[in-house]
Amino acid sequence: MLFLLREEGQGLIEYALVLVLIAVVIIVILALVGPQIGNLYSQVAPCIAPPMAQYCL
């Protein structure tokens, strides 16, 4: 019975490590690509507003 509890704890730790790894990968991707997405949004956002929309074609 004690052996089964140890395996369940080990499984939970493995899932936690996988989740941490996924979170780190997402953070790194956002850190690398985030500024480019921000620049793109800054270029597109004024084109959505009606007064400036005629200059964005």
Kinemage of the C-alpha trace (Angstrom):
@kinemage 1
@onewidth
@group {chain A} dominant
@subgroup {mainchain}
@vectorlist {calphas} color= white
{ca met a 1} P 0.000 0.000 0.000
{ca leu a 2} L 2.834 2.383 0.834
{ca phe a 3} L 4.436 1.598 -2.509
{ca leu a 4} L 1.262 2.678 -4.378
{ca leu a 5} L 1.192 6.014 -2.588
{ca arg a 6} L 4.779 6.652 -3.629
{ca glu a 7} L 3.933 5.989 -7.272
{ca glu a 8} L 0.990 8.391 -7.170
{ca gly a 9} L 3.215 11.087 -5.700
{ca gln a 10} L 5.824 10.442 -8.357
{ca gly a 11} L 3.177 10.768 -11.080
{ca leu a 12} L 2.014 14.087 -9.680
{ca ile a 13} L 5.571 15.393 -9.600
{ca glu a 14} L 6.094 14.315 -13.209
{ca tyr a 15} L 2.927 16.128 -14.289
{ca ala a 16} L 4.045 19.203 -12.377
{ca leu a 17} L 7.442 19.130 -14.093
{ca val a 18} L 5.810 18.819 -17.505
{ca leu a 19} L 3.541 21.784 -16.727
{ca val a 20} L 6.516 23.849 -15.565
{ca leu a 21} L 8.405 22.966 -18.741
{ca ile a 22} L 5.443 23.977 -20.898
{ca ala a 23} L 5.111 27.249 -18.978
{ca val a 24} L 8.804 28.038 -19.451
{ca val a 25} L 8.568 27.329 -23.194
{ca ile a 26} L 5.536 29.611 -23.515
{ca ile a 27} L 7.273 32.397 -21.587
{ca val a 28} L 10.382 32.140 -23.776
{ca ile a 29} L 8.315 32.187 -26.972
{ca leu a 30} L 6.350 35.223 -25.790
{ca ala a 31} L 9.559 36.994 -24.779
{ca leu a 32} L 11.056 36.409 -28.226
{ca val a 33} L 7.981 37.037 -30.388
{ca gly a 34} L 6.088 39.473 -28.143
{ca pro a 35} L 7.746 42.700 -29.317
{ca gln a 36} L 7.113 41.773 -32.961
{ca ile a 37} L 3.442 41.152 -32.229
{ca gly a 38} L 3.285 44.478 -30.363
{ca asn a 39} L 4.799 46.303 -33.333
{ca leu a 40} L 2.353 44.664 -35.715
{ca tyr a 41} L -0.560 45.634 -33.491
{ca ser a 42} L 0.728 49.214 -33.289
{ca gln a 43} L 0.773 49.398 -37.086
{ca val a 44} L -2.668 47.872 -37.569
{ca ala a 45} L -4.557 49.569 -34.707
{ca pro a 46} L -4.688 53.068 -36.257
{ca cys a 47} L -6.102 51.593 -39.465
{ca ile a 48} L -9.117 50.310 -37.581
{ca ala a 49} L -10.171 53.760 -36.373
{ca pro a 50} L -12.407 55.536 -38.935
{ca pro a 51} L -10.499 58.877 -39.238
{ca met a 52} L -7.188 57.205 -40.187
{ca ala a 53} L -8.597 54.253 -42.121
{ca gln a 54} L -8.316 56.025 -45.496
{ca tyr a 55} L -4.505 56.263 -45.131
{ca cys a 56} L -3.899 52.565 -44.423
{ca leu a 57} L -4.724 51.120 -47.837
